[in-house]
Structures are given as structure tokens and as C-alpha cells.
């Protein structure tokens, strides 16, 4: 879900070049929150479908698709200005964190569950120092929060890539209370 929103937002914003890394295939059970896919994409690699979508909408953007795990992708040792996490599992997120800490690579984290989500631009803080890593799958996810968090990630990316100020190592947590009011909290993360 987050990857779809990011692909559309960053492509339309004119980001010159980016890569999608995802070994997963489109499944009709997830299309409600993955706005870049349609029923006819069932069984196709997500990275390849998003590549085609962005290139068809934004022909001046160069897109690469890697249909492999992040761990395999990391072995390629390619250079990027920024990594954006759009995963839905903690072990992969931990691998992204470990890679970025080792390479001193900045990255943007985002996650969603039910009607809440969180975003952080990591520079010196460690994801694993803040979050417990397990293989728990998230509960159901509402499509609008996916688009909201993905849009926040895209905004952070655009600000960073264009040289504008970005607050780093601050976790932004968005949730709705029992009355349906949107709450936004922010937490400074410990530096490593």
C-alpha cells in the first residue's frame, strides 16, 4: 500500500530516478489499500507493475524494478540518495535499518495498522533501538491511512532530495481517538 502511494507521488513530482524492490506479487485481497494495482494485475510482481505505472504516467522518470528480497538487493551494493521503507514486515524493516546504519545511509520509515500510522526520517537513530523486532503481521489496514502515511513519506523525501530542511530522528505517530479526532504525536529518538 505505501509503495503504491509513494510511486505515484514521487513519480508525479518529477523525482528523476528511483528503484522498486519487492519480491511479492499482487494479490486481489490487498488491492483495496494498494491504489497502484488493479484486479488484472493479480499474480504479477508488484515492483514491475509499479514500474510500468510510473513510466506510463511520468515518461521522464527512470524507474528500475528488482523482484527480490531486500537482503538480496543489498548485496548489489548500489548507491542511492535515500531509501524509503514501504514494507509490511518487521524483519525486512530490521534488515533495512541494519544496512542503512552500516552504510550511514538515511532512510524514511513508514508503517500503518488499522486507522493509525507512523513516519520517521532516520539518520542517526536506530529502528531496532526503538522497536521490538518480531514477525507479527499487522491487523487490518484502512486505505486512507495508507495514502496519508505514504504521502507524508513522499513529502519528507521531496524536501530532503531538494535540499529543504527535514527534521530527522523524530517519530510522528498519527491516530484517531475514540471520538474520531485525529491526534498527531511526535517523539525524539535516541541517537546511536
Biotite code that builds the C-alpha atoms (Angstrom):
import biotite.structure as struc

atoms = struc.array([
    struc.Atom([0.000, 0.000, 0.000], chain_id="A", res_id=1, res_name="UNK", atom_name="CA", element="C"),
    struc.Atom([2.648, 2.539, 0.997], chain_id="A", res_id=2, res_name="UNK", atom_name="CA", element="C"),
    struc.Atom([4.747, 1.684, -2.054], chain_id="A", res_id=3, res_name="UNK", atom_name="CA", element="C"),
    struc.Atom([1.857, 2.458, -4.409], chain_id="A", res_id=4, res_name="UNK", atom_name="CA", element="C"),
    struc.Atom([1.248, 5.874, -2.882], chain_id="A", res_id=5, res_name="UNK", atom_name="CA", element="C"),
    struc.Atom([4.977, 6.615, -2.887], chain_id="A", res_id=6, res_name="UNK", atom_name="CA", element="C"),
    struc.Atom([5.373, 5.528, -6.517], chain_id="A", res_id=7, res_name="UNK", atom_name="CA", element="C"),
    struc.Atom([2.572, 7.766, -7.742], chain_id="A", res_id=8, res_name="UNK", atom_name="CA", element="C"),
    struc.Atom([3.539, 10.767, -5.576], chain_id="A", res_id=9, res_name="UNK", atom_name="CA", element="C"),
    struc.Atom([7.270, 10.653, -6.300], chain_id="A", res_id=10, res_name="UNK", atom_name="CA", element="C"),
    struc.Atom([6.820, 9.922, -9.991], chain_id="A", res_id=11, res_name="UNK", atom_name="CA", element="C"),
    struc.Atom([4.347, 12.772, -10.437], chain_id="A", res_id=12, res_name="UNK", atom_name="CA", element="C"),
    struc.Atom([6.687, 15.076, -8.500], chain_id="A", res_id=13, res_name="UNK", atom_name="CA", element="C"),
    struc.Atom([9.442, 14.536, -11.027], chain_id="A", res_id=14, res_name="UNK", atom_name="CA", element="C"),
    struc.Atom([11.915, 12.534, -8.964], chain_id="A", res_id=15, res_name="UNK", atom_name="CA", element="C"),
    struc.Atom([14.423, 11.742, -11.704], chain_id="A", res_id=16, res_name="UNK", atom_name="CA", element="C"),
    struc.Atom([15.293, 8.159, -10.910], chain_id="A", res_id=17, res_name="UNK", atom_name="CA", element="C"),
    struc.Atom([14.230, 5.555, -8.405], chain_id="A", res_id=18, res_name="UNK", atom_name="CA", element="C"),
    struc.Atom([14.029, 1.813, -7.870], chain_id="A", res_id=19, res_name="UNK", atom_name="CA", element="C"),
    struc.Atom([11.351, -0.504, -6.519], chain_id="A", res_id=20, res_name="UNK", atom_name="CA", element="C"),
    struc.Atom([12.482, -3.564, -4.577], chain_id="A", res_id=21, res_name="UNK", atom_name="CA", element="C"),
    struc.Atom([9.782, -6.152, -3.896], chain_id="A", res_id=22, res_name="UNK", atom_name="CA", element="C"),
    struc.Atom([9.673, -9.894, -4.457], chain_id="A", res_id=23, res_name="UNK", atom_name="CA", element="C"),
    struc.Atom([5.948, -10.045, -3.676], chain_id="A", res_id=24, res_name="UNK", atom_name="CA", element="C"),
    struc.Atom([3.148, -10.447, -6.186], chain_id="A", res_id=25, res_name="UNK", atom_name="CA", element="C"),
    struc.Atom([-0.097, -8.503, -6.421], chain_id="A", res_id=26, res_name="UNK", atom_name="CA", element="C"),
    struc.Atom([-2.966, -10.245, -4.634], chain_id="A", res_id=27, res_name="UNK", atom_name="CA", element="C"),
    struc.Atom([-6.600, -9.260, -5.050], chain_id="A", res_id=28, res_name="UNK", atom_name="CA", element="C"),
    struc.Atom([-7.075, -9.420, -1.261], chain_id="A", res_id=29, res_name="UNK", atom_name="CA", element="C"),
    struc.Atom([-4.799, -6.346, -0.894], chain_id="A", res_id=30, res_name="UNK", atom_name="CA", element="C"),
    struc.Atom([-5.999, -4.202, -3.791], chain_id="A", res_id=31, res_name="UNK", atom_name="CA", element="C"),
    struc.Atom([-8.330, -2.195, -1.517], chain_id="A", res_id=32, res_name="UNK", atom_name="CA", element="C"),
    struc.Atom([-5.277, -0.474, 0.004], chain_id="A", res_id=33, res_name="UNK", atom_name="CA", element="C"),
    struc.Atom([-2.816, -0.711, -2.883], chain_id="A", res_id=34, res_name="UNK", atom_name="CA", element="C"),
    struc.Atom([-4.005, 2.001, -5.255], chain_id="A", res_id=35, res_name="UNK", atom_name="CA", element="C"),
    struc.Atom([-1.391, 1.282, -7.916], chain_id="A", res_id=36, res_name="UNK", atom_name="CA", element="C"),
    struc.Atom([-2.824, -2.131, -8.763], chain_id="A", res_id=37, res_name="UNK", atom_name="CA", element="C"),
    struc.Atom([-5.982, -3.442, -10.399], chain_id="A", res_id=38, res_name="UNK", atom_name="CA", element="C"),
    struc.Atom([-7.655, -6.862, -10.426], chain_id="A", res_id=39, res_name="UNK", atom_name="CA", element="C"),
    struc.Atom([-5.965, -7.759, -13.723], chain_id="A", res_id=40, res_name="UNK", atom_name="CA", element="C"),
    struc.Atom([-2.558, -7.397, -12.014], chain_id="A", res_id=41, res_name="UNK", atom_name="CA", element="C"),
    struc.Atom([-3.199, -10.401, -9.748], chain_id="A", res_id=42, res_name="UNK", atom_name="CA", element="C"),
    struc.Atom([-0.116, -12.630, -9.678], chain_id="A", res_id=43, res_name="UNK", atom_name="CA", element="C"),
    struc.Atom([2.233, -10.084, -11.286], chain_id="A", res_id=44, res_name="UNK", atom_name="CA", element="C"),
    struc.Atom([5.288, -8.756, -9.465], chain_id="A", res_id=45, res_name="UNK", atom_name="CA", element="C"),
    struc.Atom([4.434, -5.557, -7.610], chain_id="A", res_id=46, res_name="UNK", atom_name="CA", element="C"),
    struc.Atom([7.744, -3.889, -8.497], chain_id="A", res_id=47, res_name="UNK", atom_name="CA", element="C"),
    struc.Atom([7.221, -4.480, -12.220], chain_id="A", res_id=48, res_name="UNK", atom_name="CA", element="C"),
    struc.Atom([3.602, -3.264, -12.196], chain_id="A", res_id=49, res_name="UNK", atom_name="CA", element="C"),
    struc.Atom([4.590, -0.064, -10.359], chain_id="A", res_id=50, res_name="UNK", atom_name="CA", element="C"),
    struc.Atom([7.478, 0.495, -12.759], chain_id="A", res_id=51, res_name="UNK", atom_name="CA", element="C"),
    struc.Atom([5.068, 0.309, -15.718], chain_id="A", res_id=52, res_name="UNK", atom_name="CA", element="C"),
    struc.Atom([2.557, 2.584, -13.960], chain_id="A", res_id=53, res_name="UNK", atom_name="CA", element="C"),
    struc.Atom([5.093, 5.307, -13.173], chain_id="A", res_id=54, res_name="UNK", atom_name="CA", element="C"),
    struc.Atom([6.715, 5.155, -16.615], chain_id="A", res_id=55, res_name="UNK", atom_name="CA", element="C"),
    struc.Atom([3.319, 5.420, -18.340], chain_id="A", res_id=56, res_name="UNK", atom_name="CA", element="C"),
    struc.Atom([2.296, 8.442, -16.250], chain_id="A", res_id=57, res_name="UNK", atom_name="CA", element="C"),
    struc.Atom([5.707, 10.089, -15.976], chain_id="A", res_id=58, res_name="UNK", atom_name="CA", element="C"),
    struc.Atom([7.817, 9.269, -19.058], chain_id="A", res_id=59, res_name="UNK", atom_name="CA", element="C"),
    struc.Atom([10.771, 11.399, -17.935], chain_id="A", res_id=60, res_name="UNK", atom_name="CA", element="C"),
    struc.Atom([11.309, 9.366, -14.767], chain_id="A", res_id=61, res_name="UNK", atom_name="CA", element="C"),
    struc.Atom([13.760, 6.466, -14.883], chain_id="A", res_id=62, res_name="UNK", atom_name="CA", element="C"),
    struc.Atom([12.495, 3.502, -12.878], chain_id="A", res_id=63, res_name="UNK", atom_name="CA", element="C"),
    struc.Atom([14.167, 0.184, -12.074], chain_id="A", res_id=64, res_name="UNK", atom_name="CA", element="C"),
    struc.Atom([12.353, -2.863, -10.691], chain_id="A", res_id=65, res_name="UNK", atom_name="CA", element="C"),
    struc.Atom([14.056, -5.545, -8.608], chain_id="A", res_id=66, res_name="UNK", atom_name="CA", element="C"),
    struc.Atom([11.917, -8.607, -7.906], chain_id="A", res_id=67, res_name="UNK", atom_name="CA", element="C"),
    struc.Atom([13.978, -9.876, -4.992], chain_id="A", res_id=68, res_name="UNK", atom_name="CA", element="C"),
    struc.Atom([14.225, -9.555, -1.236], chain_id="A", res_id=69, res_name="UNK", atom_name="CA", element="C"),
    struc.Atom([15.858, -6.517, 0.314], chain_id="A", res_id=70, res_name="UNK", atom_name="CA", element="C"),
    struc.Atom([18.637, -8.749, 1.627], chain_id="A", res_id=71, res_name="UNK", atom_name="CA", element="C"),
    struc.Atom([19.465, -9.909, -1.920], chain_id="A", res_id=72, res_name="UNK", atom_name="CA", element="C"),
    struc.Atom([19.118, -6.376, -3.271], chain_id="A", res_id=73, res_name="UNK", atom_name="CA", element="C"),
    struc.Atom([21.513, -5.031, -0.618], chain_id="A", res_id=74, res_name="UNK", atom_name="CA", element="C"),
    struc.Atom([24.232, -7.362, -1.932], chain_id="A", res_id=75, res_name="UNK", atom_name="CA", element="C"),
    struc.Atom([24.214, -5.365, -5.174], chain_id="A", res_id=76, res_name="UNK", atom_name="CA", element="C"),
    struc.Atom([25.760, -2.508, -3.172], chain_id="A", res_id=77, res_name="UNK", atom_name="CA", element="C"),
    struc.Atom([24.189, 0.221, -5.316], chain_id="A", res_id=78, res_name="UNK", atom_name="CA", element="C"),
    struc.Atom([24.318, 3.900, -4.343], chain_id="A", res_id=79, res_name="UNK", atom_name="CA", element="C"),
    struc.Atom([21.123, 5.815, -3.554], chain_id="A", res_id=80, res_name="UNK", atom_name="CA", element="C"),
    struc.Atom([20.478, 9.257, -2.103], chain_id="A", res_id=81, res_name="UNK", atom_name="CA", element="C"),
    struc.Atom([17.663, 7.906, 0.050], chain_id="A", res_id=82, res_name="UNK", atom_name="CA", element="C"),
    struc.Atom([15.930, 4.635, 0.929], chain_id="A", res_id=83, res_name="UNK", atom_name="CA", element="C"),
    struc.Atom([12.210, 4.649, 1.678], chain_id="A", res_id=84, res_name="UNK", atom_name="CA", element="C"),
    struc.Atom([10.707, 1.738, 3.582], chain_id="A", res_id=85, res_name="UNK", atom_name="CA", element="C"),
    struc.Atom([7.266, 0.667, 2.386], chain_id="A", res_id=86, res_name="UNK", atom_name="CA", element="C"),
    struc.Atom([7.363, -2.850, 3.834], chain_id="A", res_id=87, res_name="UNK", atom_name="CA", element="C"),
    struc.Atom([4.778, -4.528, 5.994], chain_id="A", res_id=88, res_name="UNK", atom_name="CA", element="C"),
    struc.Atom([7.018, -6.848, 7.976], chain_id="A", res_id=89, res_name="UNK", atom_name="CA", element="C"),
    struc.Atom([9.435, -6.142, 10.781], chain_id="A", res_id=90, res_name="UNK", atom_name="CA", element="C"),
    struc.Atom([12.301, -8.500, 9.813], chain_id="A", res_id=91, res_name="UNK", atom_name="CA", element="C"),
    struc.Atom([12.700, -6.729, 6.443], chain_id="A", res_id=92, res_name="UNK", atom_name="CA", element="C"),
    struc.Atom([12.498, -3.349, 8.150], chain_id="A", res_id=93, res_name="UNK", atom_name="CA", element="C"),
    struc.Atom([15.229, -4.506, 10.542], chain_id="A", res_id=94, res_name="UNK", atom_name="CA", element="C"),
    struc.Atom([17.376, -5.502, 7.537], chain_id="A", res_id=95, res_name="UNK", atom_name="CA", element="C"),
    struc.Atom([16.848, -2.039, 6.014], chain_id="A", res_id=96, res_name="UNK", atom_name="CA", element="C"),
    struc.Atom([17.837, -0.444, 9.325], chain_id="A", res_id=97, res_name="UNK", atom_name="CA", element="C"),
    struc.Atom([20.961, -2.599, 9.643], chain_id="A", res_id=98, res_name="UNK", atom_name="CA", element="C"),
    struc.Atom([22.016, -1.857, 6.062], chain_id="A", res_id=99, res_name="UNK", atom_name="CA", element="C"),
    struc.Atom([21.456, 1.882, 6.481], chain_id="A", res_id=100, res_name="UNK", atom_name="CA", element="C"),
    struc.Atom([23.261, 2.033, 9.829], chain_id="A", res_id=101, res_name="UNK", atom_name="CA", element="C"),
    struc.Atom([26.258, 0.202, 8.345], chain_id="A", res_id=102, res_name="UNK", atom_name="CA", element="C"),
    struc.Atom([26.324, 2.408, 5.220], chain_id="A", res_id=103, res_name="UNK", atom_name="CA", element="C"),
    struc.Atom([25.426, 5.623, 7.089], chain_id="A", res_id=104, res_name="UNK", atom_name="CA", element="C"),
    struc.Atom([22.509, 5.848, 4.653], chain_id="A", res_id=105, res_name="UNK", atom_name="CA", element="C"),
    struc.Atom([19.480, 7.985, 5.533], chain_id="A", res_id=106, res_name="UNK", atom_name="CA", element="C"),
    struc.Atom([16.092, 6.335, 5.195], chain_id="A", res_id=107, res_name="UNK", atom_name="CA", element="C"),
    struc.Atom([12.414, 7.033, 5.725], chain_id="A", res_id=108, res_name="UNK", atom_name="CA", element="C"),
    struc.Atom([10.296, 4.601, 7.691], chain_id="A", res_id=109, res_name="UNK", atom_name="CA", element="C"),
    struc.Atom([6.531, 4.325, 7.479], chain_id="A", res_id=110, res_name="UNK", atom_name="CA", element="C"),
    struc.Atom([4.039, 1.850, 8.851], chain_id="A", res_id=111, res_name="UNK", atom_name="CA", element="C"),
    struc.Atom([0.282, 1.568, 9.109], chain_id="A", res_id=112, res_name="UNK", atom_name="CA", element="C"),
    struc.Atom([-2.191, -0.551, 11.020], chain_id="A", res_id=113, res_name="UNK", atom_name="CA", element="C"),
    struc.Atom([-5.938, -0.199, 11.264], chain_id="A", res_id=114, res_name="UNK", atom_name="CA", element="C"),
    struc.Atom([-6.563, 3.594, 11.347], chain_id="A", res_id=115, res_name="UNK", atom_name="CA", element="C"),
    struc.Atom([-3.167, 4.767, 12.600], chain_id="A", res_id=116, res_name="UNK", atom_name="CA", element="C"),
    struc.Atom([0.350, 5.085, 11.267], chain_id="A", res_id=117, res_name="UNK", atom_name="CA", element="C"),
    struc.Atom([3.808, 6.426, 11.892], chain_id="A", res_id=118, res_name="UNK", atom_name="CA", element="C"),
    struc.Atom([6.631, 8.021, 9.936], chain_id="A", res_id=119, res_name="UNK", atom_name="CA", element="C"),
    struc.Atom([10.278, 8.769, 10.726], chain_id="A", res_id=120, res_name="UNK", atom_name="CA", element="C"),
    struc.Atom([13.263, 10.068, 8.781], chain_id="A", res_id=121, res_name="UNK", atom_name="CA", element="C"),
    struc.Atom([16.169, 8.062, 10.195], chain_id="A", res_id=122, res_name="UNK", atom_name="CA", element="C"),
    struc.Atom([19.664, 9.500, 10.157], chain_id="A", res_id=123, res_name="UNK", atom_name="CA", element="C"),
    struc.Atom([21.429, 8.714, 13.442], chain_id="A", res_id=124, res_name="UNK", atom_name="CA", element="C"),
    struc.Atom([18.783, 6.787, 15.374], chain_id="A", res_id=125, res_name="UNK", atom_name="CA", element="C"),
    struc.Atom([18.325, 3.040, 15.045], chain_id="A", res_id=126, res_name="UNK", atom_name="CA", element="C"),
    struc.Atom([14.945, 1.470, 14.333], chain_id="A", res_id=127, res_name="UNK", atom_name="CA", element="C"),
    struc.Atom([15.884, -1.579, 16.403], chain_id="A", res_id=128, res_name="UNK", atom_name="CA", element="C"),
    struc.Atom([16.742, 0.578, 19.422], chain_id="A", res_id=129, res_name="UNK", atom_name="CA", element="C"),
    struc.Atom([13.135, 1.803, 19.470], chain_id="A", res_id=130, res_name="UNK", atom_name="CA", element="C"),
    struc.Atom([11.007, -1.065, 18.137], chain_id="A", res_id=131, res_name="UNK", atom_name="CA", element="C"),
    struc.Atom([10.902, -4.721, 19.101], chain_id="A", res_id=132, res_name="UNK", atom_name="CA", element="C"),
    struc.Atom([11.527, -6.883, 16.028], chain_id="A", res_id=133, res_name="UNK", atom_name="CA", element="C"),
    struc.Atom([9.236, -9.867, 15.540], chain_id="A", res_id=134, res_name="UNK", atom_name="CA", element="C"),
    struc.Atom([7.373, -11.444, 12.652], chain_id="A", res_id=135, res_name="UNK", atom_name="CA", element="C"),
    struc.Atom([3.883, -10.334, 13.704], chain_id="A", res_id=136, res_name="UNK", atom_name="CA", element="C"),
    struc.Atom([1.655, -9.371, 10.798], chain_id="A", res_id=137, res_name="UNK", atom_name="CA", element="C"),
    struc.Atom([-0.300, -6.102, 11.150], chain_id="A", res_id=138, res_name="UNK", atom_name="CA", element="C"),
    struc.Atom([-4.038, -6.084, 11.787], chain_id="A", res_id=139, res_name="UNK", atom_name="CA", element="C"),
    struc.Atom([-6.390, -4.847, 9.085], chain_id="A", res_id=140, res_name="UNK", atom_name="CA", element="C"),
    struc.Atom([-5.458, -1.629, 7.339], chain_id="A", res_id=141, res_name="UNK", atom_name="CA", element="C"),
    struc.Atom([-7.755, 1.171, 6.163], chain_id="A", res_id=142, res_name="UNK", atom_name="CA", element="C"),
    struc.Atom([-6.821, 2.503, 2.722], chain_id="A", res_id=143, res_name="UNK", atom_name="CA", element="C"),
    struc.Atom([-6.999, 6.236, 3.612], chain_id="A", res_id=144, res_name="UNK", atom_name="CA", element="C"),
    struc.Atom([-4.362, 5.957, 6.364], chain_id="A", res_id=145, res_name="UNK", atom_name="CA", element="C"),
    struc.Atom([-2.071, 4.141, 3.912], chain_id="A", res_id=146, res_name="UNK", atom_name="CA", element="C"),
    struc.Atom([-2.328, 7.034, 1.468], chain_id="A", res_id=147, res_name="UNK", atom_name="CA", element="C"),
    struc.Atom([-1.860, 9.564, 4.284], chain_id="A", res_id=148, res_name="UNK", atom_name="CA", element="C"),
    struc.Atom([1.312, 7.954, 5.645], chain_id="A", res_id=149, res_name="UNK", atom_name="CA", element="C"),
    struc.Atom([2.677, 7.318, 2.135], chain_id="A", res_id=150, res_name="UNK", atom_name="CA", element="C"),
    struc.Atom([2.085, 10.978, 1.295], chain_id="A", res_id=151, res_name="UNK", atom_name="CA", element="C"),
    struc.Atom([3.942, 12.071, 4.433], chain_id="A", res_id=152, res_name="UNK", atom_name="CA", element="C"),
    struc.Atom([6.855, 9.832, 3.457], chain_id="A", res_id=153, res_name="UNK", atom_name="CA", element="C"),
    struc.Atom([6.832, 11.313, -0.056], chain_id="A", res_id=154, res_name="UNK", atom_name="CA", element="C"),
    struc.Atom([6.819, 14.854, 1.364], chain_id="A", res_id=155, res_name="UNK", atom_name="CA", element="C"),
    struc.Atom([9.824, 14.089, 3.563], chain_id="A", res_id=156, res_name="UNK", atom_name="CA", element="C"),
    struc.Atom([11.625, 12.541, 0.581], chain_id="A", res_id=157, res_name="UNK", atom_name="CA", element="C"),
    struc.Atom([10.936, 15.502, -1.705], chain_id="A", res_id=158, res_name="UNK", atom_name="CA", element="C"),
    struc.Atom([12.027, 18.002, 0.942], chain_id="A", res_id=159, res_name="UNK", atom_name="CA", element="C"),
    struc.Atom([15.247, 16.085, 1.566], chain_id="A", res_id=160, res_name="UNK", atom_name="CA", element="C"),
    struc.Atom([16.066, 15.481, -2.106], chain_id="A", res_id=161, res_name="UNK", atom_name="CA", element="C"),
    struc.Atom([15.501, 19.150, -2.979], chain_id="A", res_id=162, res_name="UNK", atom_name="CA", element="C"),
    struc.Atom([17.704, 20.397, -0.135], chain_id="A", res_id=163, res_name="UNK", atom_name="CA", element="C"),
    struc.Atom([14.929, 21.674, 2.128], chain_id="A", res_id=164, res_name="UNK", atom_name="CA", element="C"),
    struc.Atom([15.063, 21.171, 5.883], chain_id="A", res_id=165, res_name="UNK", atom_name="CA", element="C"),
    struc.Atom([13.811, 17.876, 7.280], chain_id="A", res_id=166, res_name="UNK", atom_name="CA", element="C"),
    struc.Atom([13.560, 17.029, 10.974], chain_id="A", res_id=167, res_name="UNK", atom_name="CA", element="C"),
    struc.Atom([15.431, 13.784, 11.388], chain_id="A", res_id=168, res_name="UNK", atom_name="CA", element="C"),
    struc.Atom([15.130, 11.063, 14.031], chain_id="A", res_id=169, res_name="UNK", atom_name="CA", element="C"),
    struc.Atom([11.661, 12.268, 15.070], chain_id="A", res_id=170, res_name="UNK", atom_name="CA", element="C"),
    struc.Atom([8.871, 9.677, 15.086], chain_id="A", res_id=171, res_name="UNK", atom_name="CA", element="C"),
    struc.Atom([5.496, 11.088, 14.035], chain_id="A", res_id=172, res_name="UNK", atom_name="CA", element="C"),
    struc.Atom([2.566, 8.977, 15.230], chain_id="A", res_id=173, res_name="UNK", atom_name="CA", element="C"),
    struc.Atom([-0.915, 9.637, 13.820], chain_id="A", res_id=174, res_name="UNK", atom_name="CA", element="C"),
    struc.Atom([-4.031, 8.039, 15.274], chain_id="A", res_id=175, res_name="UNK", atom_name="CA", element="C"),
    struc.Atom([-7.741, 8.585, 15.723], chain_id="A", res_id=176, res_name="UNK", atom_name="CA", element="C"),
    struc.Atom([-9.128, 8.608, 19.263], chain_id="A", res_id=177, res_name="UNK", atom_name="CA", element="C"),
    struc.Atom([-12.473, 7.087, 20.313], chain_id="A", res_id=178, res_name="UNK", atom_name="CA", element="C"),
    struc.Atom([-14.309, 10.262, 19.223], chain_id="A", res_id=179, res_name="UNK", atom_name="CA", element="C"),
    struc.Atom([-12.770, 10.085, 15.748], chain_id="A", res_id=180, res_name="UNK", atom_name="CA", element="C"),
    struc.Atom([-10.409, 13.024, 16.288], chain_id="A", res_id=181, res_name="UNK", atom_name="CA", element="C"),
    struc.Atom([-7.010, 12.854, 14.570], chain_id="A", res_id=182, res_name="UNK", atom_name="CA", element="C"),
    struc.Atom([-4.108, 13.067, 17.002], chain_id="A", res_id=183, res_name="UNK", atom_name="CA", element="C"),
    struc.Atom([-0.509, 13.620, 15.974], chain_id="A", res_id=184, res_name="UNK", atom_name="CA", element="C"),
    struc.Atom([2.274, 12.925, 18.435], chain_id="A", res_id=185, res_name="UNK", atom_name="CA", element="C"),
    struc.Atom([5.997, 13.240, 17.921], chain_id="A", res_id=186, res_name="UNK", atom_name="CA", element="C"),
    struc.Atom([8.855, 11.627, 19.772], chain_id="A", res_id=187, res_name="UNK", atom_name="CA", element="C"),
    struc.Atom([12.591, 12.298, 19.572], chain_id="A", res_id=188, res_name="UNK", atom_name="CA", element="C"),
    struc.Atom([14.519, 9.062, 19.074], chain_id="A", res_id=189, res_name="UNK", atom_name="CA", element="C"),
    struc.Atom([17.812, 8.220, 20.790], chain_id="A", res_id=190, res_name="UNK", atom_name="CA", element="C"),
    struc.Atom([20.893, 8.658, 18.605], chain_id="A", res_id=191, res_name="UNK", atom_name="CA", element="C"),
    struc.Atom([23.267, 5.755, 18.029], chain_id="A", res_id=192, res_name="UNK", atom_name="CA", element="C"),
])
